[in-house]
Amino acid sequence: MKKFDFITIGGATEDIVFYTKDGVLLKNKKDLLKQELLAFEQGAKIKVEKSFNLFGGGAANVAVNLSNLCFNVASMVNLGDDDRGLKILENFKKNKVDNSLLSIDKKIGSGFSFVLNNGKDRIIFTYRGSNDNLTIDNKKTEKLKNTDRIYLTSLPKNWLKFLNKVFSLDKKVYWNPGLQEISHGSDRIAKFINKTEILMLNRDEALELVRKSKGFKKYNNKYLSNIDNLLKLIKGLGPKNLVITDGLEGAYFFDGSNFYHQKVVREKKHLDTTGVGDAFNSTFSAFFILFEGDYKKAMNLAAKNAASVISSYGAQNGLLNINNLLK
């Protein structure tokens, strides 16, 4: 049976991206987890300037990127038996992502997202659809043995079963958990974090993980707003390596001994931030492997690829291949 460098697990979607200038960005200092809000006039008809049908979903974005970086990749996702699912499948084939672990769901349609873009940032309305029916059984678990590395993104409703199965295998696990898993706090997922090769979160996710954890209740907002404190608290849960991305503030790496802050690489033009986290995290993971743990080089190349993604619409269109990244 074919051996893979990576198997990604999670979601795959069609993304309908639409752009409008009519939104107003509002500061919301009362809520640490919702610091900015995008508002529209109630009852108004909003003009859409541009619209695109593209591809997304954490597992799909990561698989396409890793394939671009010359890794042999398969993706374990669940698609609907519909035109949308067929388009997602064709996109996998186009990007040389193996589909032997892919399943087709005849009961529910493929997942999709509406991505509202105001030119500076975006809000995603997502319908998980068939992504929520992704299952893992003994047959699929056996197939996971055909890789040394598993990359986990946002998981379906039976997320705990997935984690138990995946972490029971002797594999390196690269994990960017979804809000569903994070919302249970470290009380439920610490035993898995402790076995993770690289744990990857954005700052909001890191805050949510800490705030939902009983053991961290004593820490106030002022303490948690310090990125050093966040890194130390989450590293204390046991991941071998930790990456926290923080928008325009860049990204941070911490392995318990080495701390590194990667500044943002400025994009040629700012069009769409959809998928930028997937691009950064999977690029970092790839070059952390290729450069044998050189986190500084890996962080810099991850920032470069993230900037390229921001310069295009959609999560996958701006991804650079390995030759362009290393120029």
C-alpha positions as CSV (number, residue, x, y, z in Angstrom):
1,M,0.0,0.0,0.0
2,K,1.2,3.5,-0.8
3,K,3.2,5.4,1.9
4,F,2.4,9.0,2.6
5,D,4.5,11.8,4.0
6,F,1.4,13.3,5.6
7,I,-2.3,12.4,6.0
8,T,-4.6,15.4,6.7
9,I,-7.9,14.9,8.5
10,G,-10.7,17.4,8.7
11,G,-12.9,19.4,6.4
12,A,-13.1,20.2,2.7
13,T,-15.5,22.9,1.3
14,E,-16.4,25.0,-1.6
15,D,-16.0,28.7,-0.6
16,I,-18.2,31.3,-2.1
17,V,-16.2,34.6,-1.5
18,F,-17.9,37.9,-1.9
19,Y,-16.5,41.4,-1.5
20,T,-18.3,44.5,-0.2
21,K,-17.1,47.9,1.0
22,D,-20.2,48.6,3.0
23,G,-19.2,46.9,6.3
24,V,-18.1,49.0,9.3
25,L,-15.5,47.7,11.7
26,L,-16.3,48.3,15.4
27,K,-14.1,48.0,18.4
28,N,-15.5,45.8,21.2
29,K,-13.3,46.2,24.3
30,K,-15.8,44.5,26.6
31,D,-15.1,41.0,25.1
32,L,-11.5,39.7,24.9
33,L,-12.6,37.0,22.5
34,K,-14.6,39.4,20.2
35,Q,-12.4,42.4,20.1
36,E,-13.6,43.6,16.6
37,L,-17.0,43.4,15.0
38,L,-18.0,43.9,11.4
39,A,-21.4,45.6,11.2
40,F,-24.0,46.4,8.5
41,E,-27.1,48.6,8.5
42,Q,-30.1,46.6,9.7
43,G,-32.5,45.9,6.9
44,A,-30.2,47.3,4.2
45,K,-29.5,45.7,0.8
46,I,-25.8,45.3,0.6
47,K,-24.0,45.7,-2.8
48,V,-21.5,42.9,-3.6
49,E,-18.6,44.2,-5.7
50,K,-17.0,40.9,-6.6
51,S,-17.8,37.2,-6.1
52,F,-15.7,34.0,-6.6
53,N,-16.3,30.3,-6.2
54,L,-13.1,28.8,-4.7
55,F,-12.0,25.9,-2.4
56,G,-11.4,25.7,1.3
57,G,-11.6,23.6,4.5
58,G,-8.7,23.0,6.8
59,A,-7.7,19.5,5.7
60,A,-8.0,20.4,2.0
61,N,-6.0,23.7,2.4
62,V,-3.2,21.9,4.3
63,A,-3.1,19.0,1.8
64,V,-2.9,21.2,-1.2
65,N,-0.2,23.3,0.4
66,L,1.9,20.3,1.5
67,S,1.6,18.8,-2.0
68,N,2.9,22.1,-3.5
69,L,5.8,21.7,-1.1
70,C,6.7,18.3,-2.6
71,F,5.2,16.1,0.1
72,N,3.2,13.0,-0.8
73,V,-0.2,13.7,0.8
74,A,-3.6,12.1,1.3
75,S,-6.6,13.7,2.8
76,M,-9.3,12.0,4.9
77,V,-12.4,14.0,4.2
78,N,-16.1,13.3,3.6
79,L,-17.8,14.8,0.6
80,G,-21.4,14.9,-0.5
81,D,-22.6,13.0,-3.5
82,D,-23.2,16.2,-5.4
83,D,-21.7,18.7,-7.9
84,R,-20.0,20.6,-5.1
85,G,-18.3,17.4,-3.9
86,L,-17.2,16.5,-7.5
87,K,-15.6,20.0,-7.9
88,I,-13.7,19.5,-4.6
89,L,-12.6,16.1,-5.7
90,E,-11.3,17.5,-9.0
91,N,-9.4,20.2,-7.1
92,F,-7.7,17.4,-5.1
93,K,-6.7,15.6,-8.3
94,K,-5.5,18.9,-9.9
95,N,-3.2,19.5,-6.9
96,K,-1.9,15.9,-6.7
97,V,-3.6,15.1,-3.4
98,D,-4.3,11.4,-3.0
99,N,-8.1,10.6,-2.6
100,S,-7.9,7.0,-1.5
101,L,-9.0,8.0,2.1
102,L,-11.8,10.2,0.8
103,S,-15.4,9.1,1.5
104,I,-18.7,10.0,-0.3
105,D,-21.8,10.7,1.7
106,K,-25.1,10.0,0.0
107,K,-27.3,11.4,2.8
108,I,-26.1,15.0,3.1
109,G,-24.6,17.6,0.8
110,S,-20.9,18.8,0.7
111,G,-19.8,21.5,3.1
112,F,-19.6,25.1,1.9
113,S,-18.8,28.5,3.2
114,F,-19.9,32.1,2.5
115,V,-16.8,34.3,3.0
116,L,-17.7,38.0,3.5
117,N,-14.7,40.1,2.7
118,N,-14.6,43.9,3.3
119,G,-11.1,44.4,1.9
120,K,-9.3,44.3,5.2
121,D,-10.6,41.1,6.9
122,R,-13.3,38.6,6.5
123,I,-16.1,36.7,8.3
124,I,-16.9,33.1,7.4
125,F,-20.4,31.7,7.5
126,T,-19.9,27.9,7.2
127,Y,-22.2,25.0,6.6
128,R,-20.3,21.9,7.6
129,G,-22.7,19.4,5.8
130,S,-20.9,16.2,5.0
131,N,-17.8,17.3,7.0
132,D,-19.8,16.6,10.2
133,N,-20.4,13.0,9.0
134,L,-16.8,12.1,8.6
135,T,-16.2,8.9,10.6
136,I,-13.2,6.8,11.6
137,D,-13.4,3.0,11.8
138,N,-10.9,0.2,12.1
139,K,-10.4,0.2,8.3
140,K,-9.5,3.9,8.1
141,T,-7.4,3.6,11.2
142,E,-5.4,0.8,9.5
143,K,-4.9,3.2,6.5
144,L,-3.5,5.8,8.8
145,K,-0.6,3.4,9.5
146,N,0.7,4.3,6.0
147,T,2.2,7.5,7.1
148,D,4.6,8.8,9.8
149,R,2.7,12.1,10.2
150,I,-0.9,13.0,10.7
151,Y,-2.1,16.6,10.4
152,L,-5.4,17.3,12.3
153,T,-7.6,20.3,11.5
154,S,-11.2,21.0,12.7
155,L,-12.8,17.7,13.4
156,P,-16.5,16.5,13.1
157,K,-19.0,15.9,16.0
158,N,-17.3,12.7,17.0
159,W,-14.0,14.5,17.5
160,L,-13.1,12.6,20.7
161,K,-13.3,9.2,18.8
162,F,-10.9,10.7,16.2
163,L,-8.5,11.9,18.8
164,N,-8.5,8.6,20.7
165,K,-7.9,6.6,17.4
166,V,-5.2,9.0,16.0
167,F,-3.2,9.4,19.2
168,S,-3.3,5.6,19.9
169,L,-1.0,5.3,16.8
170,D,2.7,5.7,17.0
171,K,2.7,8.8,14.7
172,K,3.8,12.4,14.8
173,V,0.7,14.5,15.1
174,Y,0.6,18.1,13.9
175,W,-2.6,19.7,15.3
176,N,-4.5,22.8,14.6
177,P,-7.7,22.1,16.7
178,G,-11.1,23.5,15.8
179,L,-13.2,25.6,18.1
180,Q,-15.3,22.5,18.9
181,E,-12.3,20.8,20.5
182,I,-10.9,24.0,22.0
183,S,-14.3,24.8,23.7
184,H,-13.9,21.8,26.0
185,G,-10.7,23.3,27.4
186,S,-7.5,21.5,28.4
187,D,-9.5,19.4,30.9
188,R,-10.7,17.2,27.9
189,I,-7.8,17.5,25.5
190,A,-4.7,18.0,27.5
191,K,-3.8,14.3,27.3
192,F,-3.7,14.7,23.5
193,I,-1.9,18.0,23.5
194,N,0.8,16.3,25.5
195,K,1.5,13.9,22.6
196,T,1.4,16.6,19.9
197,E,4.5,17.3,17.8
198,I,3.4,20.8,16.9
199,L,0.4,22.5,18.3
200,M,-0.8,25.4,16.2
201,L,-3.3,28.1,17.3
202,N,-4.2,31.6,16.5
203,R,-4.3,34.1,19.4
204,D,-8.1,33.9,19.8
205,E,-8.0,30.1,19.9
206,A,-5.2,30.2,22.4
207,L,-7.2,32.5,24.6
208,E,-10.3,30.3,24.3
209,L,-8.4,27.2,25.2
210,V,-7.0,28.8,28.4
211,R,-10.3,30.5,29.4
212,K,-12.2,27.2,29.0
213,S,-9.7,25.3,31.2
214,K,-10.5,25.0,34.9
215,G,-6.9,25.0,35.8
216,F,-6.4,28.5,34.4
217,K,-9.4,30.2,35.9
218,K,-7.2,32.2,38.3
219,Y,-5.6,34.2,35.4
220,N,-7.3,37.5,34.6
221,N,-7.6,39.3,31.2
222,K,-4.6,41.5,31.8
223,Y,-2.4,38.4,32.4
224,L,-3.7,36.5,29.4
225,S,-3.3,39.5,27.1
226,N,0.5,39.0,27.4
227,I,1.6,36.7,24.6
228,D,4.5,35.4,26.7
229,N,2.1,34.2,29.4
230,L,-0.1,32.5,26.9
231,L,2.8,30.7,25.3
232,K,4.1,29.5,28.7
233,L,0.6,28.3,29.9
234,I,-0.1,26.3,26.8
235,K,3.4,24.9,26.5
236,G,2.9,23.7,30.0
237,L,0.2,21.3,28.7
238,G,3.0,19.4,27.0
239,P,3.1,19.9,23.2
240,K,6.7,19.4,21.9
241,N,6.5,22.6,19.9
242,L,3.9,25.5,20.0
243,V,3.0,28.1,17.3
244,I,0.6,31.0,18.0
245,T,-0.3,33.2,15.0
246,D,-1.4,36.8,15.8
247,G,-2.5,38.6,12.7
248,L,-0.6,41.8,12.0
249,E,1.5,41.1,15.1
250,G,3.1,38.1,13.3
251,A,3.6,34.7,14.9
252,Y,5.3,33.1,17.9
253,F,7.2,29.9,18.3
254,F,8.1,28.3,21.7
255,D,9.5,24.9,22.5
256,G,10.1,25.4,26.2
257,S,13.7,26.7,25.6
258,N,13.7,28.7,22.4
259,F,11.3,31.6,21.9
260,Y,11.0,33.3,18.5
261,H,8.8,36.1,17.2
262,Q,8.3,36.2,13.4
263,K,7.2,39.6,12.1
264,V,4.6,39.8,9.3
265,V,6.0,39.7,5.7
266,R,4.1,42.5,4.0
267,E,1.9,41.3,1.2
268,K,1.9,42.8,-2.3
269,K,-1.8,43.7,-1.9
270,H,-4.3,42.9,0.8
271,L,-7.2,41.0,-0.8
272,D,-8.3,38.1,1.5
273,T,-7.2,36.5,4.7
274,T,-9.1,33.3,4.3
275,G,-6.9,30.3,4.8
276,V,-3.9,32.3,5.9
277,G,-3.6,30.4,9.2
278,D,-3.7,27.0,7.3
279,A,-1.0,28.3,4.9
280,F,1.3,29.6,7.7
281,N,0.9,26.5,9.9
282,S,1.4,23.9,7.2
283,T,4.3,25.7,5.7
284,F,6.0,26.0,9.0
285,S,5.4,22.3,9.7
286,A,6.8,21.4,6.2
287,F,10.0,23.4,6.6
288,F,10.5,22.5,10.2
289,I,10.8,19.0,8.9
290,L,12.9,19.8,5.8
291,F,15.3,22.1,7.7
292,E,15.5,19.6,10.6
293,G,14.1,21.8,13.3
294,D,15.4,25.2,12.1
295,Y,12.3,27.1,13.4
296,K,13.6,30.5,12.3
297,K,13.9,29.5,8.7
298,A,10.5,27.7,8.9
299,M,8.8,30.7,10.5
300,N,10.1,33.1,7.8
301,L,9.0,30.9,4.9
302,A,5.6,30.4,6.6
303,A,5.2,34.2,6.8
304,K,6.2,34.5,3.1
305,N,3.6,32.0,2.0
306,A,0.9,33.5,4.2
307,A,1.6,36.9,2.6
308,S,1.2,35.4,-0.8
309,V,-2.2,33.9,0.2
310,I,-3.4,37.3,1.4
311,S,-2.5,38.7,-2.0
312,S,-5.1,36.5,-3.7
313,Y,-8.7,35.6,-3.2
314,G,-9.4,32.3,-1.5
315,A,-7.5,30.0,0.7
316,Q,-5.5,28.1,-1.9
317,N,-5.0,30.4,-5.0
318,G,-2.0,32.3,-3.5
319,L,-0.1,29.3,-2.2
320,L,3.5,29.2,-3.5
321,N,5.3,26.1,-4.6
322,I,8.6,25.1,-3.0
323,N,10.7,26.7,-5.8
324,N,9.0,30.1,-5.5
325,L,9.2,30.0,-1.7
326,L,12.9,29.3,-1.6
327,K,13.8,32.1,-4.1
